Amino acid sequence: MSTALFLILLSAVLHALVNVITKGAQDKYALRLLVGVFSSVLVAPALFFVDLPGGAWWFLAGTAFIHAFYELLLVLSYESAAFSAVYPVARGTGPAFTALGAIFLLSERPPSLELLGIALVSGGVIAIGLSHRTTQGALKGLGFALATGLTIGAYTLVDASGVRRVPDPFSYVLWFFVAHGVSVLTTAPGIRGPAVIVAARKQWKLGLFAASLSIVSYGSAMLAYRFGATARLAALRETSVLFGTALAMAFLGERMTLRQLCAAAVIACGAILLQAV
């Protein structure tokens, strides 16, 4: 197993777990605030052992800006519809936006089989989300999920470019979490008011646990982008939907239909095809 593949699959598993924790939290936005703040605090001591990410400061500022929107849109989607509906749509559209950006902005030229694999993963993931009943709340949640997918594609491209711009990838990864923490700490109270701080204090232990997982999850993804093609790895990371669906069935009481199981099989086929390229 290649380094990039191991890192991206590790990221997928942990990402699914963090998002299931977010969906089950009493105040979801407060938990995302805690994830951002605790992540920056946990990595802070390591900053003394890496160089400054010279040449990547604009990428860090850009990803912090995008992540502020990502956190809000993600929570709004979770507050509007079932996890097993909105999570697949958000994660499935992300690779599609990433692939387009990688082609037109990063000048990557994926082979036809790789594009087919990305299409299978994205299509299967989206099919899982769209298989739910289209109530008004579900449609609203799917709209937020689609917007979340756009931010996923945007920050993936920014971070893939940033981590390749610095000699030491760990410098970018560590400073990313600091930038992310500052971003959510300055925007969350302004969006939700002082109540989000009160809610955060009540679930700080859960936030600390989720932040620890998040560091390994997205840190692994950014390191993987250093070693492999952005669009391909971004699509493989969205196999997290398979893990997330399994966790939702086990802990959130959600169930999968035959159509959703078939879509999961399509995702698996796409992931296999991506590895055969």
Secondary structure, DSSP 8 states (H G I E B T S, - for coil): --HHHHHHHHHHHHHHHHHHHHHHSSSHHHHHHHHHHHHHHHHGGGGGGS---TT-HHHHHHHHHHHHHHHHHHHHHHHHS-HHHHHHHHHHHHHHHHHHHHHHTS-----HHHHHHHHHHHHHHHHHHHTS---HHHHHHHHHHHHHHHHHHHHHHHHHHHHHHSSSHHHHHHHHHHHHHHHHHHHHHHHH-THHHHHHHHTHHHHHHHHHHHHHHHHHHHHHHHHS-HHHHHHHHTTHHHHHHHHHHHHS-----HHHHHHHHHHHHHHHHHHH-
